Amino acid sequence: MELILEDGTAIEGRHFGYPTSVAGEVIFNTGMVGYPETLTDPSYKGQILVFTYPLIGNYGIPDESRLNNLKQHFESDHIHLKGIVITSLTREYSHWNAIKSLEDWMIENQIPGMEGVDTRALTQKLRNKGTQLGKMIYEGHDLPFYDPSKENLVAQVSTPEPIAYGSGSKRVLLIDLGCKNNIIRSFLSRGVSLLRVPWNYDFSQEKFDGIMLSNGPGDPTQVMETVRRLQPWLKKDKPIFGICMGHQLLALASGAQTYKLKFGHHSQNQPCIQVGTKRCYITSQNHNYAIDDQTLAPDWTPWFFNANDGSNEGIRHKTKPIRSVQFHPEAWPGPVDTAFLFDEFVKSL
């Protein structure tokens, strides 16, 4: 198998998984664990993922029959990315709850993989030159490059119809932009009921105590219909909380601007500092876009920033219970240092 980047770089490797060629955006993830959760994260839609950690597949894939519904380890019901590139695939997995190998699971989901690659060298190239388009070519079956950022990927991963969860007295309207299951788990474990709605749903007549904007894939400027539906609510006093894509759409609704990062943040160890303090939180992240907090309106203020590159990691309204973060407080995989943000949001309902 061969990985070809848009700058002409060609990298040879060994094929595993489903036998097919794919094209997408090549990014890297520096996490050490959590490949079942990572592969099922809808935010990876349209991307070819390079794992820097050298051993992938060593604990297999969990047995879903032992895990009820949203209590499972997966963040959605299937793999969303285009393909993965790794150094070494562990075929003889070992875990008490494993039922199949990573390769078998990828074949079921029709996802190709490529091993035998110096993924850290490839990551250095992506860091130096920036994220690139690429294609994984199986047995010479070529295909054109594909730029997922030119499509509304959120529309492809959002729920097609409203879904209700829980029976708590407080109800949150969850706008599904590619929602991870652990966002839902995080609310249900706190006794909050949810109404999960499609990305372009007219929720003006629904009854709820607060609005949650989920994570999701792609360029936020492709999702302006959600922005337009959200804008009237910024003038009200309903609590609103956004994560990742939700953070970016909240910023756009407030009048701020977004931009594409050179190589994005895809890891479980991104350091974020709370503005006005020296407190640093280690966070899980997965995004290619960020907001320009220099374009925030006067009634908004930065909340967190990234200690590595200085990019914005959170905003909040100065007088209303409206706030958002670029990182994932629900983690999964990753540290749960910022899970308290769910507690603060629930208290505001």
C-alpha positions in Angstrom: 0.0 0.0 0.0 1.1 3.6 -0.6 0.3 6.9 1.0 0.6 9.8 -1.3 0.5 13.4 0.0 -0.5 16.4 -2.1 3.1 17.7 -2.0 4.2 14.6 -3.9 5.5 12.6 -1.0 5.0 8.9 -1.4 5.3 6.5 1.5 5.2 2.7 1.2 3.6 0.4 3.8 1.8 -2.8 4.4 -1.9 -3.0 4.0 -4.3 -4.3 6.7 -8.0 -3.9 7.3 -10.4 -3.5 4.4 -9.0 -3.8 0.9 -9.7 -0.4 -0.7 -8.2 3.0 -1.7 -9.3 6.1 0.1 -8.6 9.9 0.0 -9.0 12.5 2.7 -7.1 15.0 4.9 -4.0 13.5 6.6 -3.7 14.5 10.3 -1.8 13.0 13.3 -2.9 12.0 16.8 -0.3 11.8 19.6 -2.5 9.9 22.1 -1.2 6.7 23.5 -4.5 4.9 24.2 -8.2 4.9 23.2 -8.2 3.8 19.6 -11.8 2.4 19.7 -13.0 5.8 21.1 -10.9 7.7 18.6 -11.9 5.8 15.5 -15.6 6.2 16.4 -15.4 10.0 17.1 -17.5 11.7 14.4 -15.1 14.6 14.4 -12.7 12.5 12.4 -15.1 12.4 9.4 -13.2 12.6 6.1 -9.7 12.2 7.6 -6.8 9.8 7.3 -5.4 9.4 10.8 -1.7 8.9 11.6 -1.0 7.5 15.1 2.3 8.5 16.5 2.1 5.8 19.2 4.0 2.8 17.7 1.7 0.0 18.9 -1.9 0.0 18.0 -4.4 -2.8 18.5 -2.9 -4.5 21.5 -6.1 -4.6 23.6 -8.4 -5.5 20.7 -12.0 -4.2 20.5 -14.5 -4.6 23.4 -17.5 -6.9 23.5 -20.5 -4.6 22.9 -22.9 -7.3 24.3 -21.5 -6.7 27.8 -21.9 -2.9 27.5 -25.4 -1.4 27.5 -26.2 1.3 24.9 -24.3 4.6 25.8 -22.3 2.8 28.5 -20.1 1.3 25.8 -16.6 2.5 25.0 -17.5 3.6 21.5 -18.3 7.3 20.8 -20.8 6.5 18.0 -22.1 3.4 16.3 -19.4 3.1 13.6 -16.0 4.3 12.4 -16.1 7.7 10.8 -12.6 8.3 9.5 -11.3 7.3 6.1 -8.3 5.2 7.1 -5.4 4.9 9.6 -1.6 4.9 9.3 0.4 3.2 12.0 3.9 1.8 12.8 2.9 -1.6 14.0 -0.4 -3.5 14.2 -0.8 -5.9 17.1 -2.8 -8.8 15.9 -2.6 -11.0 19.0 -4.6 -8.7 21.3 -5.2 -9.3 25.0 -7.9 -7.8 27.2 -10.6 -9.4 29.4 -13.4 -7.7 27.4 -12.0 -8.0 23.9 -14.0 -9.9 21.4 -12.2 -9.1 18.1 -9.1 -7.7 16.7 -8.7 -4.1 15.4 -8.2 -5.4 11.9 -11.4 -7.5 12.0 -13.4 -4.5 13.2 -11.9 -2.3 10.5 -12.9 -4.9 7.9 -16.5 -4.9 9.2 -16.5 -1.1 8.9 -14.8 -1.1 5.5 -11.8 1.0 6.7 -8.3 0.4 5.3 -5.1 0.6 7.3 -1.4 0.9 6.6 1.4 -0.3 8.8 5.2 -0.3 8.7 5.4 3.5 8.5 7.7 5.8 10.5 4.7 7.7 11.8 6.8 10.1 13.9 8.8 11.2 10.8 5.5 11.6 8.9 4.2 13.7 11.8 7.2 15.9 11.7 6.5 16.6 8.0 2.9 17.4 8.8 3.9 19.7 11.6 6.5 21.5 9.4 4.4 21.8 6.3 1.0 21.7 7.8 -2.0 19.4 7.3 -2.1 18.0 3.8 -4.6 16.1 1.6 -3.6 12.6 0.9 -4.7 9.2 -0.4 -4.0 5.6 0.6 -3.6 3.6 -2.6 -4.4 -0.1 -2.5 -2.9 -2.3 -5.3 -2.5 0.6 -7.7 -6.2 1.6 -7.6 -5.6 5.4 -7.8 -8.3 8.1 -7.0 -8.3 11.9 -6.9 -7.5 13.9 -3.8 -10.5 14.8 -1.6 -10.8 17.9 0.6 -13.4 17.2 3.3 -13.3 20.9 4.5 -15.3 21.9 1.4 -18.3 19.9 2.5 -20.8 20.2 5.3 -19.5 17.2 7.3 -21.7 18.0 10.2 -24.8 17.2 8.1 -23.4 13.8 7.4 -22.9 12.8 11.0 -25.7 14.5 12.9 -28.7 12.6 14.0 -31.5 12.5 11.4 -34.3 13.0 13.9 -34.8 14.1 17.5 -33.9 11.5 20.3 -34.9 11.9 24.0 -32.7 10.6 26.8 -33.3 10.3 30.5 -36.1 11.5 32.8 -34.4 14.2 34.9 -36.3 17.4 35.9 -33.8 19.6 34.1 -33.8 19.3 30.3 -31.0 20.2 27.9 -31.4 20.7 24.2 -28.4 19.0 22.6 -27.7 20.2 19.1 -26.0 17.3 17.5 -23.1 18.4 15.3 -21.4 15.0 15.5 -21.9 14.4 19.2 -19.7 12.0 21.1 -21.6 9.5 23.3 -19.7 10.6 26.4 -21.2 14.1 26.2 -24.6 12.3 26.6 -23.3 10.1 29.3 -21.9 13.1 31.1 -25.4 14.7 31.4 -27.3 11.5 32.2 -24.9 10.7 35.0 -25.7 14.1 36.5 -29.5 13.4 36.3 -30.2 15.7 33.4 -32.6 14.7 30.6 -31.7 15.5 27.0 -33.4 16.2 23.7 -30.8 15.5 21.0 -31.8 17.3 17.7 -30.3 17.5 14.2 -27.9 20.2 13.3 -30.5 22.3 11.4 -33.5 21.6 13.6 -35.9 24.4 14.4 -36.0 24.2 18.2 -37.8 27.5 18.8 -40.9 25.8 20.1 -39.2 23.2 22.2 -39.2 23.4 26.0 -35.7 23.2 27.7 -33.6 24.7 30.4 -30.3 25.1 28.5 -28.6 24.5 25.2 -25.6 22.2 24.5 -23.7 22.5 21.3 -21.7 19.4 20.6 -18.4 18.6 18.9 -18.3 17.9 15.2 -16.1 17.6 12.1 -14.9 20.1 9.5 -15.0 23.8 8.8 -17.5 25.7 11.0 -18.3 28.2 8.3 -20.0 25.3 6.4 -22.6 25.1 9.2 -24.1 28.6 9.1 -27.7 27.4 9.3 -27.0 26.3 12.9 -25.4 29.7 13.6 -28.5 31.5 12.4 -30.8 29.4 14.5 -28.5 30.0 17.6 -28.1 33.8 17.3 -31.5 34.8 18.7 -30.8 32.8 21.9 -27.7 34.8 22.6 -30.0 37.7 23.4 -31.8 35.6 26.0 -30.8 34.3 29.4 -30.9 30.6 28.8 -27.6 28.9 29.7 -25.6 27.8 26.6 -22.5 25.6 26.6 -20.5 24.6 23.5 -17.7 22.0 23.0 -15.3 22.0 20.0 -17.4 22.6 16.9 -20.0 24.0 19.3 -17.4 26.4 20.6 -16.6 27.6 17.1 -20.3 28.0 16.1 -21.0 30.0 19.3 -18.2 32.3 18.4 -19.5 32.8 14.9 -23.0 33.5 16.2 -21.5 36.2 18.5 -19.8 37.8 15.5 -16.3 36.5 15.9 -14.2 34.8 13.2 -12.6 31.4 12.8 -9.4 30.2 11.0 -7.7 26.9 10.1 -4.8 25.9 12.3 -1.5 24.8 10.6 -1.9 21.2 11.8 -4.7 21.2 14.3 -4.9 19.7 17.8 -5.5 15.9 17.9 -4.3 14.4 21.1 -5.0 13.7 24.8 -2.3 16.0 26.3 -3.0 19.6 25.2 -2.2 22.1 28.0 -4.9 24.8 28.4 -4.5 27.7 30.8 -7.4 29.5 32.3 -7.2 33.2 31.5 -6.2 35.4 34.5 -4.7 32.4 36.4 -1.7 30.1 36.3 -3.9 27.0 36.4 -3.2 24.7 33.5 -5.5 21.8 32.6 -4.4 18.8 30.4 -7.1 18.3 27.8 -8.3 16.0 25.1 -8.7 17.7 21.7 -9.6 17.0 18.1 -10.1 19.9 15.7 -8.5 21.7 12.8 -10.1 25.1 13.2 -9.9 27.7 16.0 -11.5 31.0 16.7 -9.7 34.4 16.6 -10.4 35.9 20.0 -9.2 39.2 18.8 -12.5 39.4 16.8 -14.7 38.9 19.9 -17.4 41.5 20.5 -17.0 43.7 23.6 -19.4 41.7 25.7 -17.4 38.5 25.3 -14.0 37.5 26.9 -11.5 34.7 26.3 -11.7 32.0 29.0 -8.8 29.6 28.2 -5.8 29.6 25.9 -3.5 26.8 24.6 -0.1 26.8 26.3 1.6 25.4 23.2 0.5 27.8 20.4 -1.5 30.5 22.2 -4.7 29.7 20.3 -8.0 30.3 22.0 -9.5 27.4 24.0 -12.6 29.0 25.4 -14.9 32.0 25.6 -17.6 33.3 27.9 -20.2 36.1 27.9 -19.5 38.8 30.5 -23.0 38.9 31.9 -25.0 35.9 30.6 -24.6 32.1 31.4 -23.2 31.5 27.9 -19.7 29.9 27.5 -17.8 27.3 25.4 -14.5 25.5 25.2 -12.4 24.2 22.3 -11.2 21.1 24.2 -13.3 18.1 25.3 -14.2 18.2 29.0 -16.0 14.8 28.5 -12.6 13.4 27.3 -13.0 9.7 26.4 -10.2 9.1 25.6 -8.1 11.4 27.7 -7.9 13.1 31.1 -11.1 14.3 32.9 -9.5 17.3 34.5 -12.1 19.6 33.1 -15.2 17.5 33.7 -16.2 20.1 36.4 -17.4 22.3 33.5 -20.4 20.0 33.1 -21.2 20.5 36.8 -21.0 24.2 36.4 -23.3 24.1 33.4 -25.9 21.9 35.2 -25.9 24.2 38.2 -26.8 27.1 35.9 -29.9 25.4 34.5 
